[in-house]
Each structure stands twice: as C-alpha cells, then as structure tokens.
Amino acid sequence: MEDLTGIKGVLGFAVYVSDSQVSGSAQGKLGDKAPEIEQFWVNAASVISNNLNLGEVKEVAVGGKDRQVLMVMSSDKIVLCELDARANWKSISAEVRRKM
C-alpha cells in the first residue's frame, strides 16, 4: 500500500489482514497498542454498529485531547491511522479509501 503519511494530518499507519498486521506495513508514528488492533477494536466496532443498527462499519474515529485514531475498514483489510489531533478525520478517511 502507498505511504499514507504523505496525507496531511496522518502521523502513521499500519495495515491489518486476517487478524494480524501485514509485515512491513507500519510507517510513521503509531501508538504502543497498534499491534493489538485486530484483537479488540474491530469486534467492538461491530458490537456498537449492531446495537445502533448502523449496518456495516466502514470507519471508526476516536479522538482525545492530544491525538486521534482512525480505522478505515474494507472487506479484506483494515487501515489504522494515527492522526494529528486537529486533523479532519472525514477528509482523511476519504483519501485513505481512494488509496486502498
């Protein structure tokens, strides 16, 4: 996959397939727990989606005071992006989808 750190606001990213990170896919700055993404967060997103009748989850953005994390999901892979706290996650998600 193309290096997503070239997108303004993306500090780092990793690609996940079949419950594990694709070897060599992580670039830039990612949080310490990034390798554990498939073990919990995707299931949590599915539970939230089911409970709220949202249908298939395509993206999840979680933000705090100093950082944002974006997961963009397709049928075959998940891209996790570490974002600048002030970045527009919606426009970044659209750009990531174009590059998937």
Secondary structure, DSSP 4 states (H G I P E B T S, - for coil): ---GGGSTTEEEEEEEETTEEPTT--EE---TTGGGHHHHHHHHHHHHHHHTT--S--EEEEE-SSEEEEEEE-SS-EEEEEEETTS-HHHHHHHHHHH-
